[in-house]
Amino acid sequence: MLLPRLRDLREDRDLSQKQIAAVLGIDQRVYSTYETGKRDIPLNHLITLADYYHVTVDYLLGRK
């Protein structure tokens, strides 16, 4: 599942994939696969990112 908002949120804050991967405790290459939709992002990572960016999981998923 492609989540373009992940990239937008990261870039809006001038953060690198490596920095966000560190927040999640994963390798940058794994995080990259989340942004490109090559791998589904686990629910616990979605929740962590929603908290980190101060948005809802629904927002990350593209829901209103």
PQR file with spaces between the fields and no chain letter, atoms N, CA, C, O and H, PARSE charges and radii, in Angstrom:
ATOM       1  N    MET     1       0.842   -1.174    0.000 -0.4000 1.5000
ATOM       2  CA   MET     1       0.000    0.000    0.000 -0.0000 2.0000
ATOM       3  C    MET     1       0.892    1.244    0.000  0.5500 1.7000
ATOM       4  O    MET     1       1.714    1.430    0.898 -0.5500 1.4000
ATOM       5  N    LEU     2       0.725    2.065   -0.988 -0.4000 1.5000
ATOM       6  CA   LEU     2       1.497    3.298   -1.108 -0.0000 2.0000
ATOM       7  C    LEU     2       0.895    4.366   -0.195  0.5500 1.7000
ATOM       8  O    LEU     2      -0.303    4.642   -0.249 -0.5500 1.4000
ATOM       9  H    LEU     2       0.058    1.914   -1.717  0.4000 1.0000
ATOM      10  N    LEU     3       1.743    4.960    0.639 -0.4000 1.5000
ATOM      11  CA   LEU     3       1.303    6.010    1.558 -0.0000 2.0000
ATOM      12  C    LEU     3       2.073    7.292    1.255  0.5500 1.7000
ATOM      13  O    LEU     3       3.051    7.599    1.938 -0.5500 1.4000
ATOM      14  H    LEU     3       2.717    4.736    0.682  0.4000 1.0000
ATOM      15  N    PRO     4       1.640    8.053    0.230 -0.5600 1.5000
ATOM      16  CA   PRO     4       2.393    9.249   -0.163  0.2800 2.0000
ATOM      17  C    PRO     4       2.506   10.281    0.944  0.5500 1.7000
ATOM      18  O    PRO     4       3.429   11.095    0.940 -0.5500 1.4000
ATOM      19  N    ARG     5       1.587   10.257    1.884 -0.4000 1.5000
ATOM      20  CA   ARG     5       1.663   11.240    2.967 -0.0000 2.0000
ATOM      21  C    ARG     5       2.892   11.010    3.849  0.5500 1.7000
ATOM      22  O    ARG     5       3.391   11.950    4.468 -0.5500 1.4000
ATOM      23  H    ARG     5       0.837    9.596    1.887  0.4000 1.0000
ATOM      24  N    LEU     6       3.377    9.783    3.912 -0.4000 1.5000
ATOM      25  CA   LEU     6       4.600    9.534    4.682 -0.0000 2.0000
ATOM      26  C    LEU     6       5.751   10.360    4.127  0.5500 1.7000
ATOM      27  O    LEU     6       6.478   11.016    4.873 -0.5500 1.4000
ATOM      28  H    LEU     6       2.972    9.019    3.410  0.4000 1.0000
ATOM      29  N    ARG     7       5.901   10.321    2.846 -0.4000 1.5000
ATOM      30  CA   ARG     7       6.980   11.085    2.207 -0.0000 2.0000
ATOM      31  C    ARG     7       6.746   12.585    2.367  0.5500 1.7000
ATOM      32  O    ARG     7       7.672   13.332    2.686 -0.5500 1.4000
ATOM      33  H    ARG     7       5.310    9.789    2.240  0.4000 1.0000
ATOM      34  N    ASP     8       5.520   13.020    2.147 -0.4000 1.5000
ATOM      35  CA   ASP     8       5.208   14.446    2.257 -0.0000 2.0000
ATOM      36  C    ASP     8       5.497   14.976    3.657  0.5500 1.7000
ATOM      37  O    ASP     8       6.111   16.033    3.805 -0.5500 1.4000
ATOM      38  H    ASP     8       4.768   12.413    1.888  0.4000 1.0000
ATOM      39  N    LEU     9       5.061   14.253    4.682 -0.4000 1.5000
ATOM      40  CA   LEU     9       5.296   14.685    6.051 -0.0000 2.0000
ATOM      41  C    LEU     9       6.789   14.747    6.357  0.5500 1.7000
ATOM      42  O    LEU     9       7.267   15.696    6.978 -0.5500 1.4000
ATOM      43  H    LEU     9       4.563   13.395    4.562  0.4000 1.0000
ATOM      44  N    ARG    10       7.510   13.740    5.920 -0.4000 1.5000
ATOM      45  CA   ARG    10       8.956   13.692    6.157 -0.0000 2.0000
ATOM      46  C    ARG    10       9.655   14.843    5.458  0.5500 1.7000
ATOM      47  O    ARG    10      10.479   15.529    6.062 -0.5500 1.4000
ATOM      48  H    ARG    10       7.122   12.969    5.415  0.4000 1.0000
ATOM      49  N    GLU    11       9.336   15.057    4.202 -0.4000 1.5000
ATOM      50  CA   GLU    11       9.999   16.111    3.437 -0.0000 2.0000
ATOM      51  C    GLU    11       9.611   17.504    3.930  0.5500 1.7000
ATOM      52  O    GLU    11      10.442   18.413    3.928 -0.5500 1.4000
ATOM      53  H    GLU    11       8.666   14.499    3.712  0.4000 1.0000
ATOM      54  N    ASP    12       8.367   17.681    4.349 -0.4000 1.5000
ATOM      55  CA   ASP    12       7.929   18.971    4.881 -0.0000 2.0000
ATOM      56  C    ASP    12       8.731   19.374    6.113  0.5500 1.7000
ATOM      57  O    ASP    12       8.870   20.559    6.416 -0.5500 1.4000
ATOM      58  H    ASP    12       7.692   16.943    4.351  0.4000 1.0000
ATOM      59  N    ARG    13       9.246   18.396    6.806 -0.4000 1.5000
ATOM      60  CA   ARG    13      10.025   18.654    8.021 -0.0000 2.0000
ATOM      61  C    ARG    13      11.531   18.544    7.787  0.5500 1.7000
ATOM      62  O    ARG    13      12.320   18.564    8.732 -0.5500 1.4000
ATOM      63  H    ARG    13       9.133   17.434    6.561  0.4000 1.0000
ATOM      64  N    ASP    14      11.920   18.429    6.515 -0.4000 1.5000
ATOM      65  CA   ASP    14      13.328   18.313    6.129 -0.0000 2.0000
ATOM      66  C    ASP    14      14.040   17.172    6.855  0.5500 1.7000
ATOM      67  O    ASP    14      15.164   17.320    7.334 -0.5500 1.4000
ATOM      68  H    ASP    14      11.279   18.413    5.747  0.4000 1.0000
ATOM      69  N    LEU    15      13.357   16.037    6.923 -0.4000 1.5000
ATOM      70  CA   LEU    15      13.930   14.854    7.558 -0.0000 2.0000
ATOM      71  C    LEU    15      14.337   13.844    6.491  0.5500 1.7000
ATOM      72  O    LEU    15      13.751   13.797    5.409 -0.5500 1.4000
ATOM      73  H    LEU    15      12.444   15.916    6.534  0.4000 1.0000
ATOM      74  N    SER    16      15.337   13.047    6.805 -0.4000 1.5000
ATOM      75  CA   SER    16      15.780   12.000    5.891 -0.0000 2.0000
ATOM      76  C    SER    16      15.071   10.693    6.217  0.5500 1.7000
ATOM      77  O    SER    16      14.519   10.529    7.305 -0.5500 1.4000
ATOM      78  H    SER    16      15.813   13.086    7.684  0.4000 1.0000
ATOM      79  N    GLN    17      15.091    9.778    5.276 -0.4000 1.5000
ATOM      80  CA   GLN    17      14.539    8.452    5.537 -0.0000 2.0000
ATOM      81  C    GLN    17      15.299    7.790    6.685  0.5500 1.7000
ATOM      82  O    GLN    17      14.714    7.064    7.488 -0.5500 1.4000
ATOM      83  H    GLN    17      15.539    9.911    4.393  0.4000 1.0000
ATOM      84  N    LYS    18      16.589    8.041    6.755 -0.4000 1.5000
ATOM      85  CA   LYS    18      17.410    7.456    7.817 -0.0000 2.0000
ATOM      86  C    LYS    18      16.956    7.943    9.192  0.5500 1.7000
ATOM      87  O    LYS    18      16.927    7.168   10.148 -0.5500 1.4000
ATOM      88  H    LYS    18      17.064    8.631    6.102  0.4000 1.0000
ATOM      89  N    GLN    19      16.606    9.213    9.291 -0.4000 1.5000
ATOM      90  CA   GLN    19      16.142    9.755   10.570 -0.0000 2.0000
ATOM      91  C    GLN    19      14.818    9.122   11.004  0.5500 1.7000
ATOM      92  O    GLN    19      14.633    8.791   12.175 -0.5500 1.4000
ATOM      93  H    GLN    19      16.630    9.842    8.514  0.4000 1.0000
ATOM      94  N    ILE    20      13.907    8.959   10.055 -0.4000 1.5000
ATOM      95  CA   ILE    20      12.613    8.363   10.388 -0.0000 2.0000
ATOM      96  C    ILE    20      12.779    6.873   10.685  0.5500 1.7000
ATOM      97  O    ILE    20      12.123    6.340   11.580 -0.5500 1.4000
ATOM      98  H    ILE    20      14.057    9.228    9.103  0.4000 1.0000
ATOM      99  N    ALA    21      13.643    6.211    9.945 -0.4000 1.5000
ATOM     100  CA   ALA    21      13.918    4.798   10.224 -0.0000 2.0000
ATOM     101  C    ALA    21      14.445    4.639   11.647  0.5500 1.7000
ATOM     102  O    ALA    21      14.102    3.671   12.326 -0.5500 1.4000
ATOM     103  H    ALA    21      14.176    6.644    9.217  0.4000 1.0000
ATOM     104  N    ALA    22      15.266    5.566   12.101 -0.4000 1.5000
ATOM     105  CA   ALA    22      15.799    5.510   13.468 -0.0000 2.0000
ATOM     106  C    ALA    22      14.669    5.644   14.493  0.5500 1.7000
ATOM     107  O    ALA    22      14.693    4.985   15.533 -0.5500 1.4000
ATOM     108  H    ALA    22      15.544    6.353   11.549  0.4000 1.0000
ATOM     109  N    VAL    23      13.683    6.493   14.204 -0.4000 1.5000
ATOM     110  CA   VAL    23      12.527    6.641   15.102 -0.0000 2.0000
ATOM     111  C    VAL    23      11.811    5.297   15.242  0.5500 1.7000
ATOM     112  O    VAL    23      11.338    4.941   16.322 -0.5500 1.4000
ATOM     113  H    VAL    23      13.663    7.029   13.360  0.4000 1.0000
ATOM     114  N    LEU    24      11.739    4.562   14.137 -0.4000 1.5000
ATOM     115  CA   LEU    24      11.040    3.278   14.125 -0.0000 2.0000
ATOM     116  C    LEU    24      11.930    2.113   14.573  0.5500 1.7000
ATOM     117  O    LEU    24      11.432    1.020   14.845 -0.5500 1.4000
ATOM     118  H    LEU    24      12.123    4.852   13.260  0.4000 1.0000
ATOM     119  N    GLY    25      13.235    2.346   14.650 -0.4000 1.5000
ATOM     120  CA   GLY    25      14.161    1.283   15.024 -0.0000 2.0000
ATOM     121  C    GLY    25      14.370    0.268   13.922  0.5500 1.7000
ATOM     122  O    GLY    25      14.554   -0.922   14.178 -0.5500 1.4000
ATOM     123  H    GLY    25      13.639    3.234   14.429  0.4000 1.0000
ATOM     124  N    ILE    26      14.338    0.759   12.676 -0.4000 1.5000
ATOM     125  CA   ILE    26      14.520   -0.117   11.517 -0.0000 2.0000
ATOM     126  C    ILE    26      15.596    0.456   10.607  0.5500 1.7000
ATOM     127  O    ILE    26      16.049    1.584   10.800 -0.5500 1.4000
ATOM     128  H    ILE    26      14.189    1.725   12.467  0.4000 1.0000
ATOM     129  N    ASP    27      15.996   -0.320    9.623 -0.4000 1.5000
ATOM     130  CA   ASP    27      16.969    0.124    8.633 -0.0000 2.0000
ATOM     131  C    ASP    27      16.313    1.077    7.632  0.5500 1.7000
ATOM     132  O    ASP    27      15.126    0.946    7.334 -0.5500 1.4000
ATOM     133  H    ASP    27      15.627   -1.237    9.466  0.4000 1.0000
ATOM     134  N    GLN    28      17.072    2.014    7.126 -0.4000 1.5000
ATOM     135  CA   GLN    28      16.565    2.977    6.147 -0.0000 2.0000
ATOM     136  C    GLN    28      16.002    2.282    4.913  0.5500 1.7000
ATOM     137  O    GLN    28      15.014    2.741    4.340 -0.5500 1.4000
ATOM     138  H    GLN    28      18.036    2.120    7.368  0.4000 1.0000
ATOM     139  N    ARG    29      16.619    1.185    4.503 -0.4000 1.5000
ATOM     140  CA   ARG    29      16.138    0.480    3.305 -0.0000 2.0000
ATOM     141  C    ARG    29      14.731   -0.078    3.519  0.5500 1.7000
ATOM     142  O    ARG    29      13.918   -0.096    2.595 -0.5500 1.4000
ATOM     143  H    ARG    29      17.421    0.812    4.968  0.4000 1.0000
ATOM     144  N    VAL    30      14.453   -0.525    4.724 -0.4000 1.5000
ATOM     145  CA   VAL    30      13.108   -1.034    5.034 -0.0000 2.0000
ATOM     146  C    VAL    30      12.115    0.119    5.001  0.5500 1.7000
ATOM     147  O    VAL    30      11.031    0.002    4.428 -0.5500 1.4000
ATOM     148  H    VAL    30      15.114   -0.510    5.475  0.4000 1.0000
ATOM     149  N    TYR    31      12.495    1.236    5.624 -0.4000 1.5000
ATOM     150  CA   TYR    31      11.591    2.391    5.611 -0.0000 2.0000
ATOM     151  C    TYR    31      11.299    2.836    4.179  0.5500 1.7000
ATOM     152  O    TYR    31      10.164    3.190    3.862 -0.5500 1.4000
ATOM     153  H    TYR    31      13.375    1.331    6.089  0.4000 1.0000
ATOM     154  N    SER    32      12.291    2.820    3.332 -0.4000 1.5000
ATOM     155  CA   SER    32      12.117    3.206    1.933 -0.0000 2.0000
ATOM     156  C    SER    32      11.043    2.352    1.260  0.5500 1.7000
ATOM     157  O    SER    32      10.268    2.852    0.445 -0.5500 1.4000
ATOM     158  H    SER    32      13.213    2.532    3.590  0.4000 1.0000
ATOM     159  N    THR    33      10.999    1.078    1.599 -0.4000 1.5000
ATOM     160  CA   THR    33       9.987    0.203    0.990 -0.0000 2.0000
ATOM     161  C    THR    33       8.583    0.555    1.465  0.5500 1.7000
ATOM     162  O    THR    33       7.607    0.289    0.763 -0.5500 1.4000
ATOM     163  H    THR    33      11.629    0.672    2.262  0.4000 1.0000
ATOM     164  N    TYR    34       8.473    1.151    2.651 -0.4000 1.5000
ATOM     165  CA   TYR    34       7.166    1.620    3.120 -0.0000 2.0000
ATOM     166  C    TYR    34       6.702    2.800    2.273  0.5500 1.7000
ATOM     167  O    TYR    34       5.554    2.847    1.830 -0.5500 1.4000
ATOM     168  H    TYR    34       9.266    1.367    3.221  0.4000 1.0000
ATOM     169  N    GLU    35       7.605    3.749    2.054 -0.4000 1.5000
ATOM     170  CA   GLU    35       7.237    4.948    1.274 -0.0000 2.0000
ATOM     171  C    GLU    35       6.890    4.613   -0.166  0.5500 1.7000
ATOM     172  O    GLU    35       6.008    5.241   -0.752 -0.5500 1.4000
ATOM     173  H    GLU    35       8.537    3.711    2.413  0.4000 1.0000
ATOM     174  N    THR    36       7.563    3.641   -0.738 -0.4000 1.5000
ATOM     175  CA   THR    36       7.322    3.301   -2.136 -0.0000 2.0000
ATOM     176  C    THR    36       6.184    2.306   -2.323  0.5500 1.7000
ATOM     177  O    THR    36       5.768    2.036   -3.450 -0.5500 1.4000
ATOM     178  H    THR    36       8.279    3.131   -0.262  0.4000 1.0000
ATOM     179  N    GLY    37       5.684    1.765   -1.223 -0.4000 1.5000
ATOM     180  CA   GLY    37       4.585    0.809   -1.306 -0.0000 2.0000
ATOM     181  C    GLY    37       5.013   -0.597   -1.652  0.5500 1.7000
ATOM     182  O    GLY    37       4.171   -1.442   -1.954 -0.5500 1.4000
ATOM     183  H    GLY    37       6.021    1.985   -0.308  0.4000 1.0000
ATOM     184  N    LYS    38       6.314   -0.868   -1.613 -0.4000 1.5000
ATOM     185  CA   LYS    38       6.801   -2.216   -1.911 -0.0000 2.0000
ATOM     186  C    LYS    38       6.561   -3.170   -0.749  0.5500 1.7000
ATOM     187  O    LYS    38       6.567   -4.389   -0.917 -0.5500 1.4000
ATOM     188  H    LYS    38       6.998   -0.181   -1.368  0.4000 1.0000
ATOM     189  N    ARG    39       6.351   -2.597    0.429 -0.4000 1.5000
ATOM     190  CA   ARG    39       6.084   -3.396    1.622 -0.0000 2.0000
ATOM     191  C    ARG    39       5.020   -2.677    2.435  0.5500 1.7000
ATOM     192  O    ARG    39       5.057   -1.455    2.581 -0.5500 1.4000
ATOM     193  H    ARG    39       6.347   -1.607    0.565  0.4000 1.0000
ATOM     194  N    ASP    40       4.071   -3.444    2.965 -0.4000 1.5000
ATOM     195  CA   ASP    40       3.054   -2.851    3.839 -0.0000 2.0000
ATOM     196  C    ASP    40       3.694   -2.470    5.163  0.5500 1.7000
ATOM     197  O    ASP    40       4.533   -3.196    5.695 -0.5500 1.4000
ATOM     198  H    ASP    40       4.041   -4.437    2.847  0.4000 1.0000
ATOM     199  N    ILE    41       3.292   -1.337    5.681 -0.4000 1.5000
ATOM     200  CA   ILE    41       3.830   -0.867    6.942 -0.0000 2.0000
ATOM     201  C    ILE    41       3.049   -1.502    8.093  0.5500 1.7000
ATOM     202  O    ILE    41       1.819   -1.473    8.098 -0.5500 1.4000
ATOM     203  H    ILE    41       2.610   -0.747    5.249  0.4000 1.0000
ATOM     204  N    PRO    42       3.751   -2.069    9.056 -0.5600 1.5000
ATOM     205  CA   PRO    42       3.054   -2.685   10.194  0.2800 2.0000
ATOM     206  C    PRO    42       2.267   -1.643   11.000  0.5500 1.7000
ATOM     207  O    PRO    42       2.631   -0.468   11.047 -0.5500 1.4000
ATOM     208  N    LEU    43       1.200   -2.096   11.620 -0.4000 1.5000
ATOM     209  CA   LEU    43       0.336   -1.206   12.385 -0.0000 2.0000
ATOM     210  C    LEU    43       1.105   -0.464   13.475  0.5500 1.7000
ATOM     211  O    LEU    43       0.875    0.726   13.688 -0.5500 1.4000
ATOM     212  H    LEU    43       0.904   -3.050   11.581  0.4000 1.0000
ATOM     213  N    ASN    44       2.007   -1.144   14.159 -0.4000 1.5000
ATOM     214  CA   ASN    44       2.750   -0.469   15.227 -0.0000 2.0000
ATOM     215  C    ASN    44       3.615    0.664   14.685  0.5500 1.7000
ATOM     216  O    ASN    44       3.821    1.663   15.374 -0.5500 1.4000
ATOM     217  H    ASN    44       2.194   -2.111   13.986  0.4000 1.0000
ATOM     218  N    HIS    45       4.119    0.527   13.471 -0.4000 1.5000
ATOM     219  CA   HIS    45       4.896    1.609   12.862 -0.0000 2.0000
ATOM     220  C    HIS    45       3.988    2.757   12.432  0.5500 1.7000
ATOM     221  O    HIS    45       4.363    3.924   12.552 -0.5500 1.4000
ATOM     222  H    HIS    45       3.951   -0.285   12.912  0.4000 1.0000
ATOM     223  N    LEU    46       2.798    2.434   11.933 -0.4000 1.5000
ATOM     224  CA   LEU    46       1.829    3.482   11.588 -0.0000 2.0000
ATOM     225  C    LEU    46       1.474    4.314   12.816  0.5500 1.7000
ATOM     226  O    LEU    46       1.418    5.542   12.754 -0.5500 1.4000
ATOM     227  H    LEU    46       2.493    1.487   11.835  0.4000 1.0000
ATOM     228  N    ILE    47       1.239    3.637   13.914 -0.4000 1.5000
ATOM     229  CA   ILE    47       0.882    4.336   15.144 -0.0000 2.0000
ATOM     230  C    ILE    47       2.044    5.207   15.621  0.5500 1.7000
ATOM     231  O    ILE    47       1.839    6.352   16.026 -0.5500 1.4000
ATOM     232  H    ILE    47       1.285    2.639   13.965  0.4000 1.0000
ATOM     233  N    THR    48       3.248    4.671   15.574 -0.4000 1.5000
ATOM     234  CA   THR    48       4.424    5.445   15.982 -0.0000 2.0000
ATOM     235  C    THR    48       4.583    6.685   15.122  0.5500 1.7000
ATOM     236  O    THR    48       4.867    7.764   15.640 -0.5500 1.4000
ATOM     237  H    THR    48       3.414    3.742   15.246  0.4000 1.0000
ATOM     238  N    LEU    49       4.405    6.547   13.820 -0.4000 1.5000
ATOM     239  CA   LEU    49       4.556    7.693   12.915 -0.0000 2.0000
ATOM     240  C    LEU    49       3.434    8.707   13.109  0.5500 1.7000
ATOM     241  O    LEU    49       3.672    9.913   13.047 -0.5500 1.4000
ATOM     242  H    LEU    49       4.174    5.670   13.399  0.4000 1.0000
ATOM     243  N    ALA    50       2.230    8.236   13.340 -0.4000 1.5000
ATOM     244  CA   ALA    50       1.112    9.160   13.595 -0.0000 2.0000
ATOM     245  C    ALA    50       1.402    9.984   14.845  0.5500 1.7000
ATOM     246  O    ALA    50       1.185   11.196   14.858 -0.5500 1.4000
ATOM     247  H    ALA    50       2.036    7.256   13.391  0.4000 1.0000
ATOM     248  N    ASP    51       1.887    9.336   15.884 -0.4000 1.5000
ATOM     249  CA   ASP    51       2.251   10.061   17.107 -0.0000 2.0000
ATOM     250  C    ASP    51       3.409   11.022   16.853  0.5500 1.7000
ATOM     251  O    ASP    51       3.391   12.159   17.325 -0.5500 1.4000
ATOM     252  H    ASP    51       2.063    8.351   15.874  0.4000 1.0000
ATOM     253  N    TYR    52       4.396   10.573   16.121 -0.4000 1.5000
ATOM     254  CA   TYR    52       5.581   11.385   15.835 -0.0000 2.0000
ATOM     255  C    TYR    52       5.208   12.666   15.073  0.5500 1.7000
ATOM     256  O    TYR    52       5.692   13.752   15.389 -0.5500 1.4000
ATOM     257  H    TYR    52       4.410    9.649   15.738  0.4000 1.0000
ATOM     258  N    TYR    53       4.350   12.520   14.079 -0.4000 1.5000
ATOM     259  CA   TYR    53       3.954   13.658   13.241 -0.0000 2.0000
ATOM     260  C    TYR    53       2.727   14.406   13.794  0.5500 1.7000
ATOM     261  O    TYR    53       2.323   15.428   13.238 -0.5500 1.4000
ATOM     262  H    TYR    53       3.956   11.637   13.822  0.4000 1.0000
ATOM     263  N    HIS    54       2.145   13.904   14.869 -0.4000 1.5000
ATOM     264  CA   HIS    54       0.953   14.520   15.467 -0.0000 2.0000
ATOM     265  C    HIS    54      -0.218   14.559   14.483  0.5500 1.7000
ATOM     266  O    HIS    54      -0.895   15.575   14.323 -0.5500 1.4000
ATOM     267  H    HIS    54       2.473   13.074   15.320  0.4000 1.0000
ATOM     268  N    VAL    55      -0.428   13.418   13.834 -0.4000 1.5000
ATOM     269  CA   VAL    55      -1.560   13.243   12.920 -0.0000 2.0000
ATOM     270  C    VAL    55      -2.244   11.930   13.293  0.5500 1.7000
ATOM     271  O    VAL    55      -1.754   11.183   14.140 -0.5500 1.4000
ATOM     272  H    VAL    55       0.122   12.593   13.964  0.4000 1.0000
ATOM     273  N    THR    56      -3.366   11.661   12.660 -0.4000 1.5000
ATOM     274  CA   THR    56      -4.057   10.398   12.914 -0.0000 2.0000
ATOM     275  C    THR    56      -3.577    9.325   11.941  0.5500 1.7000
ATOM     276  O    THR    56      -3.030    9.617   10.878 -0.5500 1.4000
ATOM     277  H    THR    56      -3.764   12.268   11.972  0.4000 1.0000
ATOM     278  N    VAL    57      -3.798    8.084   12.338 -0.4000 1.5000
ATOM     279  CA   VAL    57      -3.501    6.976   11.431 -0.0000 2.0000
ATOM     280  C    VAL    57      -4.375    7.098   10.188  0.5500 1.7000
ATOM     281  O    VAL    57      -3.916    6.815    9.081 -0.5500 1.4000
ATOM     282  H    VAL    57      -4.242    7.847   13.202  0.4000 1.0000
ATOM     283  N    ASP    58      -5.631    7.516   10.359 -0.4000 1.5000
ATOM     284  CA   ASP    58      -6.509    7.732    9.199 -0.0000 2.0000
ATOM     285  C    ASP    58      -5.882    8.716    8.217  0.5500 1.7000
ATOM     286  O    ASP    58      -5.950    8.508    7.006 -0.5500 1.4000
ATOM     287  H    ASP    58      -6.003    7.746   11.258  0.4000 1.0000
ATOM     288  N    TYR    59      -5.278    9.774    8.723 -0.4000 1.5000
ATOM     289  CA   TYR    59      -4.623   10.746    7.835 -0.0000 2.0000
ATOM     290  C    TYR    59      -3.488   10.075    7.059  0.5500 1.7000
ATOM     291  O    TYR    59      -3.359   10.270    5.850 -0.5500 1.4000
ATOM     292  H    TYR    59      -5.223    9.942    9.707  0.4000 1.0000
ATOM     293  N    LEU    60      -2.675    9.294    7.748 -0.4000 1.5000
ATOM     294  CA   LEU    60      -1.573    8.592    7.063 -0.0000 2.0000
ATOM     295  C    LEU    60      -2.099    7.654    5.989  0.5500 1.7000
ATOM     296  O    LEU    60      -1.463    7.462    4.952 -0.5500 1.4000
ATOM     297  H    LEU    60      -2.780    9.136    8.730  0.4000 1.0000
ATOM     298  N    LEU    61      -3.252    7.076    6.243 -0.4000 1.5000
ATOM     299  CA   LEU    61      -3.832    6.132    5.281 -0.0000 2.0000
ATOM     300  C    LEU    61      -4.604    6.823    4.159  0.5500 1.7000
ATOM     301  O    LEU    61      -5.117    6.166    3.253 -0.5500 1.4000
ATOM     302  H    LEU    61      -3.768    7.232    7.085  0.4000 1.0000
ATOM     303  N    GLY    62      -4.684    8.146    4.224 -0.4000 1.5000
ATOM     304  CA   GLY    62      -5.383    8.884    3.177 -0.0000 2.0000
ATOM     305  C    GLY    62      -6.869    9.014    3.399  0.5500 1.7000
ATOM     306  O    GLY    62      -7.608    9.404    2.496 -0.5500 1.4000
ATOM     307  H    GLY    62      -4.267    8.681    4.960  0.4000 1.0000
ATOM     308  N    ARG    63      -7.315    8.683    4.616 -0.4000 1.5000
ATOM     309  CA   ARG    63      -8.732    8.821    4.938 -0.0000 2.0000
ATOM     310  C    ARG    63      -8.968   10.196    5.529  0.5500 1.7000
ATOM     311  O    ARG    63      -8.054   10.808    6.082 -0.5500 1.4000
ATOM     312  H    ARG    63      -6.714    8.366    5.349  0.4000 1.0000
ATOM     313  N    LYS    64     -10.187   10.677    5.413 -0.4000 1.5000
ATOM     314  CA   LYS    64     -10.496   12.006    5.957 -0.0000 2.0000
ATOM     315  C    LYS    64     -10.831   11.940    7.417  0.5500 1.7000
ATOM     316  O    LYS    64     -11.116   12.967    8.033 -0.5500 1.4000
ATOM     317  H    LYS    64     -10.929   10.180    4.964  0.4000 1.0000
